């Protein structure tokens, strides 16, 4: 379901600059992560994190400290479709709060209903991530926020200068920029910094898994408990989906799309390193049940299909990651793994769209 201007709810359903899990040591198995609630701070701004999240892994660039005005401004910009060429596409169109801050389509539609090439990754818990996009081409959220604006298939603005002029023409934004930055100057750097600041407040934790780790042994079903053991053991999931955010922020080739005549080469296009052909960033598994479909191309519709993909050992190719091997899971194992991943769905902060946009 595409969102045009308004978001529709689908029925049913630094100052801490420790780069995300620098991984200088072995990855923690997920059931070893600390679970007490922690506080992340940037200058005078503070946020109590949901249960299970770790403040010392937050990434906030030193040149973009957080404040409430910047977060408020960024939220308006994030949900404002007027930042696109024809006023139809906002950041929230493809990273939709009603779909786990992702997109229920395999690949998103941009201006003029043009089809994008990759599945929209979730914005959730990007506070704990430096590099962005499936291929890591953006160094941080500030860089990422600028890309879709002028991408001809996405928001299709002619230039960043035109974006600035369009935002400047919306008079209601001037006092918001003053509140955020101390004066009413509007430029692309500030627009990106504000969007990034807002996105860093969109975090999720306090899932049944986190409550189980905190001592509530009734928080997980028996199937989910078995799935947790499989996740850290036989299924080898925690080799890549590591620690509290269920990702090591690394890039791997698992074979998705490598059987096509012209496969998407992912990280290779950035590094030109032969070993990076077909490698994509390991996504977080938090709130994973909300962010279907899966993989960088949206080729797997359900979590059970994802488990089946890994069970067969991915798709063989010369750059296949060494971690990807046949798993020999039973039918019950697969169901238990899905039950565990479903238990990673938690509370989301600062997710409600604004009641109205600046005029």
C-alpha positions as CSV (number, residue, x, y, z in Angstrom):
1,X,0.0,0.0,0.0
2,X,1.6,3.3,-1.1
3,X,1.4,6.4,0.9
4,X,0.6,9.6,-1.0
5,X,0.9,12.7,1.2
6,X,-1.0,11.1,4.1
7,X,0.1,8.0,5.9
8,X,-2.4,5.2,6.2
9,X,-2.3,2.6,8.9
10,X,-2.3,-1.0,7.6
11,X,-5.1,-3.0,9.1
12,X,-3.9,-5.6,11.6
13,X,-1.0,-5.3,12.5
14,X,29.0,12.7,20.0
15,X,28.3,12.6,22.3
16,X,28.2,9.0,22.7
17,X,30.4,8.4,19.7
18,X,31.2,4.7,20.2
19,X,30.6,3.4,16.7
20,X,28.1,0.7,16.7
21,X,29.7,-2.3,18.3
22,X,33.2,-1.7,17.0
23,X,33.5,-5.5,17.2
24,X,37.1,-5.5,18.2
25,X,36.3,-8.6,20.3
26,X,34.0,-11.6,19.8
27,X,30.3,-10.8,19.2
28,X,28.1,-11.4,22.2
29,X,25.5,-14.1,21.9
30,X,22.2,-12.3,22.1
31,X,21.2,-13.8,25.5
32,X,24.3,-12.3,27.1
33,X,23.5,-8.6,26.4
34,X,22.8,-6.3,29.4
35,X,19.1,-5.5,29.7
36,X,18.7,-2.7,32.3
37,X,17.3,0.5,31.0
38,X,20.0,3.1,30.2
39,X,20.2,6.8,29.4
40,X,21.7,8.2,26.3
41,X,22.7,11.9,26.4
42,X,24.0,14.6,24.0
43,X,24.6,18.0,25.7
44,X,21.5,18.9,27.7
45,X,19.4,16.4,25.8
46,X,18.7,13.0,27.4
47,X,16.6,10.0,26.5
48,X,15.9,6.9,28.6
49,X,16.2,4.0,26.3
50,X,13.7,1.2,26.2
51,X,14.7,-2.0,28.0
52,X,17.4,-4.0,26.3
53,X,19.2,-1.1,24.5
54,X,22.7,-0.1,25.3
55,X,23.6,3.6,25.5
56,X,27.4,3.1,25.0
57,X,26.7,1.9,21.5
58,X,24.8,5.0,20.4
59,X,26.4,7.0,17.6
60,X,25.8,10.8,17.6
61,X,28.3,12.9,15.5
62,X,30.0,15.6,17.5
63,X,29.0,18.2,14.9
64,X,25.3,17.4,15.3
65,X,24.4,17.4,19.0
66,X,20.9,16.6,19.9
67,X,18.3,19.1,21.2
68,X,14.5,19.1,21.4
69,X,14.1,21.8,18.8
70,X,16.2,19.9,16.2
71,X,14.3,16.7,16.9
72,X,10.9,18.5,16.5
73,X,12.1,20.1,13.2
74,X,13.4,16.9,11.9
75,X,10.2,15.1,12.6
76,X,8.2,17.6,10.5
77,X,10.7,17.3,7.7
78,X,10.7,13.5,7.9
79,X,6.9,13.4,7.4
80,X,6.6,16.3,4.9
81,X,6.0,15.2,1.3
82,X,6.7,18.7,0.0
83,X,10.3,17.9,0.1
84,X,9.7,15.9,-3.1
85,X,9.3,17.2,-6.6
86,X,5.5,16.7,-6.8
87,X,4.6,16.9,-3.1
88,X,3.8,13.2,-2.9
89,X,6.8,11.5,-1.3
90,X,8.1,12.0,2.2
91,X,10.8,10.1,4.0
92,X,7.9,8.4,5.9
93,X,6.4,7.2,2.6
94,X,9.1,4.5,2.2
95,X,10.0,4.3,5.9
96,X,6.5,4.1,7.3
97,X,5.9,4.1,11.1
98,X,2.8,1.8,10.5
99,X,5.1,-0.8,8.8
100,X,8.0,-0.9,11.2
101,X,9.5,2.3,9.6
102,X,10.0,0.3,6.4
103,X,7.8,-0.4,3.4
104,X,5.5,-3.4,2.8
105,X,6.3,-3.3,-0.9
106,X,9.3,-5.4,-2.3
107,X,10.8,-2.1,-3.6
108,X,9.3,1.3,-3.0
109,X,7.6,3.6,-5.5
110,X,8.9,7.2,-5.9
111,X,7.8,10.2,-7.7
112,X,5.8,9.3,-10.8
113,X,5.4,5.8,-9.5
114,X,8.9,4.9,-10.4
115,X,10.1,1.7,-8.9
116,X,13.2,1.6,-6.7
117,X,15.8,-1.1,-6.9
118,X,16.0,-2.2,-3.3
119,X,13.8,-2.9,-0.3
120,X,13.5,0.0,2.1
121,X,15.5,-0.7,5.2
122,X,14.0,0.2,8.6
123,X,14.8,3.4,10.4
124,X,14.4,1.7,13.8
125,X,17.4,1.8,16.1
126,X,19.6,3.7,13.6
127,X,20.8,5.5,16.7
128,X,23.2,2.5,17.0
129,X,24.5,2.7,13.4
130,X,27.0,4.9,11.6
131,X,27.0,3.7,7.9
132,X,23.7,3.7,6.2
133,X,22.0,2.1,3.2
134,X,22.2,-1.6,2.3
135,X,25.7,-1.0,0.8
136,X,26.9,1.4,3.5
137,X,27.6,4.2,1.0
138,X,26.5,6.9,3.4
139,X,28.8,7.6,6.3
140,X,26.0,8.5,8.7
141,X,22.3,9.4,8.9
142,X,23.2,13.0,8.0
143,X,24.6,11.8,4.6
144,X,21.8,9.3,4.1
145,X,19.1,12.0,4.6
146,X,20.4,13.9,1.6
147,X,20.5,11.0,-0.9
148,X,16.8,10.3,-1.6
149,X,15.9,14.0,-2.0
150,X,17.6,14.3,-5.4
151,X,17.5,10.6,-6.4
152,X,15.5,10.8,-9.7
153,X,13.6,7.6,-8.8
154,X,12.8,8.6,-5.2
155,X,11.9,12.2,-4.3
156,X,13.3,13.5,-7.6
157,X,14.2,17.1,-6.6
158,X,16.5,18.8,-9.2
159,X,19.1,19.7,-6.6
160,X,19.7,20.3,-3.0
161,X,19.5,24.1,-3.7
162,X,15.9,23.6,-4.9
163,X,15.1,21.6,-1.7
164,X,16.4,24.5,0.4
165,X,14.4,27.1,-1.6
166,X,11.2,25.0,-1.3
167,X,11.6,24.6,2.5
168,X,12.4,28.3,2.9
169,X,9.2,29.2,1.0
170,X,7.2,27.4,3.7
171,X,7.2,30.2,6.3
172,X,6.2,28.0,9.2
173,X,9.7,26.4,9.1
174,X,11.7,29.6,9.9
175,X,10.8,29.6,13.7
176,X,11.5,25.9,13.8
177,X,15.0,26.3,12.4
178,X,15.6,29.2,14.9
179,X,14.5,26.9,17.8
180,X,16.8,24.1,16.5
181,X,19.9,26.0,15.5
182,X,19.7,29.5,17.0
183,X,18.8,31.4,13.9
184,X,16.5,31.0,10.9
185,X,19.1,30.1,8.3
186,X,18.0,27.2,6.2
187,X,20.5,25.1,4.2
188,X,20.9,21.5,3.2
189,X,23.3,20.6,6.1
190,X,20.8,21.8,8.7
191,X,17.9,20.0,6.9
192,X,19.9,16.7,7.0
193,X,21.0,17.2,10.6
194,X,17.5,17.8,11.8
195,X,16.1,14.7,10.0
196,X,19.0,12.6,11.4
197,X,18.4,13.9,14.9
198,X,14.7,12.9,14.7
199,X,15.6,9.4,13.3
200,X,17.9,8.8,16.2
201,X,15.0,9.1,18.6
202,X,13.1,6.4,16.8
203,X,14.2,3.3,18.8
204,X,12.6,0.1,19.8
205,X,13.2,-2.2,22.8
206,X,11.2,-3.6,25.8
207,X,10.2,-6.6,23.7
208,X,9.1,-9.9,25.2
209,X,12.7,-11.1,24.7
210,X,14.1,-8.1,26.7
211,X,11.6,-8.7,29.5
212,X,12.6,-12.4,29.5
213,X,16.2,-11.4,29.8
214,X,15.3,-9.1,32.6
215,X,13.9,-12.0,34.6
216,X,10.3,-12.4,33.5
217,X,10.5,-16.0,32.4
218,X,6.8,-15.9,31.3
219,X,7.6,-13.3,28.7
220,X,8.6,-15.9,26.1
221,X,6.6,-18.9,24.9
222,X,8.1,-22.3,25.1
223,X,8.6,-22.2,21.3
224,X,10.4,-18.8,21.5
225,X,12.7,-20.1,24.2
226,X,13.6,-23.1,22.0
227,X,14.0,-20.6,19.1
228,X,16.4,-18.5,21.2
229,X,18.6,-21.6,21.8
230,X,18.5,-22.4,18.1
231,X,19.3,-18.7,17.3
232,X,22.5,-18.9,19.3
233,X,23.3,-22.5,18.4
234,X,22.4,-24.8,15.6
235,X,20.9,-22.1,13.4
236,X,24.0,-19.9,13.8
237,X,21.9,-16.7,13.5
238,X,23.9,-14.8,16.2
239,X,27.1,-15.1,14.1
240,X,25.8,-12.1,12.2
241,X,22.7,-10.9,14.0
242,X,24.8,-10.2,17.1
243,X,24.4,-8.4,20.4
244,X,21.5,-6.3,21.7
245,X,20.5,-4.8,18.3
246,X,20.7,-8.2,16.5
247,X,23.2,-7.0,13.9
248,X,27.0,-6.7,13.8
249,X,26.6,-3.9,11.2
250,X,28.8,-5.8,8.8
251,X,28.4,-6.7,5.1
252,X,28.1,-10.3,3.8
253,X,27.2,-12.1,0.7
254,X,24.4,-14.6,1.5
255,X,23.6,-15.3,-2.2
256,X,20.5,-13.2,-2.6
257,X,20.1,-12.4,-6.3
258,X,23.5,-13.9,-7.2
259,X,21.8,-16.4,-9.5
260,X,20.5,-13.6,-11.8
261,X,22.2,-12.6,-15.1
262,X,23.0,-9.2,-13.7
263,X,23.1,-9.4,-9.9
264,X,23.1,-6.4,-7.6
265,X,26.7,-6.3,-6.4
266,X,26.0,-4.3,-3.3
267,X,29.0,-3.3,-1.2
268,X,31.4,-4.0,-4.1
269,X,30.1,-0.9,-5.9
270,X,31.4,1.2,-3.0
271,X,34.7,-0.6,-2.1
272,X,35.6,-2.2,-5.5
273,X,36.8,-5.1,-3.3
274,X,36.3,-8.4,-5.0
275,X,35.3,-10.1,-1.7
276,X,32.5,-7.6,-1.3
277,X,30.6,-8.6,-4.5
278,X,27.0,-9.3,-3.5
279,X,27.5,-8.3,0.1
280,X,24.9,-6.3,2.0
281,X,24.6,-5.0,5.5
282,X,23.2,-7.3,8.1
283,X,19.9,-5.7,9.2
284,X,18.6,-5.5,12.8
285,X,16.0,-8.1,13.7
286,X,14.2,-5.9,16.1
287,X,10.5,-5.6,15.2
288,X,11.3,-7.8,12.2
289,X,7.7,-9.1,12.0
290,X,6.6,-5.6,11.0
291,X,9.1,-5.0,8.2
292,X,8.2,-7.7,5.6
293,X,9.2,-8.4,2.9
294,X,12.8,-9.4,3.6
295,X,16.3,-9.3,2.0
296,X,17.7,-6.3,0.1
297,X,15.5,-7.1,-2.8
298,X,12.3,-8.0,-0.8
299,X,12.4,-11.4,-2.4
300,X,11.3,-13.3,0.8
301,X,7.7,-12.6,1.8
302,X,7.7,-14.2,5.3
303,X,10.1,-15.0,8.1
304,X,9.5,-18.7,7.5
305,X,10.7,-18.2,3.9
306,X,13.8,-16.5,5.3
307,X,14.5,-19.4,7.6
308,X,14.1,-21.8,4.7
309,X,16.6,-19.7,2.6
310,X,19.2,-20.0,5.3
311,X,18.4,-23.6,6.0
312,X,19.4,-24.6,2.4
313,X,22.7,-22.6,2.7
314,X,21.8,-19.5,0.8
315,X,22.6,-19.3,-2.9
316,X,26.1,-20.6,-3.8
317,X,28.4,-18.2,-5.5
318,X,32.2,-17.4,-5.3
319,X,31.8,-14.7,-2.6
320,X,29.3,-16.6,-0.4
321,X,30.0,-15.8,3.3
322,X,31.7,-18.6,5.2
323,X,29.0,-18.5,7.8
324,X,26.3,-19.5,5.3
325,X,26.1,-23.3,5.2
326,X,23.1,-25.7,5.2
327,X,21.6,-25.9,8.7
328,X,19.6,-29.2,8.6
329,X,16.8,-27.6,10.7
330,X,13.7,-29.7,11.3
331,X,10.2,-28.3,10.6
332,X,9.8,-27.7,14.4
333,X,13.1,-25.9,14.5
334,X,11.9,-23.5,11.8
335,X,8.7,-22.7,13.6
336,X,10.5,-22.1,16.9
337,X,13.0,-19.8,15.2
338,X,10.1,-17.7,13.8
339,X,8.5,-17.7,17.2
340,X,11.6,-16.2,18.7
341,X,12.0,-13.5,16.1
342,X,8.3,-12.6,16.6
343,X,9.2,-12.0,20.3
344,X,11.7,-9.3,19.2
345,X,8.8,-6.8,18.6
346,X,8.9,-4.0,21.2
347,X,7.8,-0.5,21.9
348,X,8.8,2.3,19.5
349,X,9.5,5.8,20.6
350,X,8.5,9.1,18.8
351,X,6.7,7.2,16.1
352,X,3.4,9.2,15.8
353,X,3.1,11.4,12.7
354,X,2.6,15.1,13.3
355,X,-1.0,16.2,13.5
356,X,-0.2,18.9,10.9
357,X,2.8,20.3,9.0
358,X,4.2,23.8,9.0
359,X,2.3,26.2,6.7
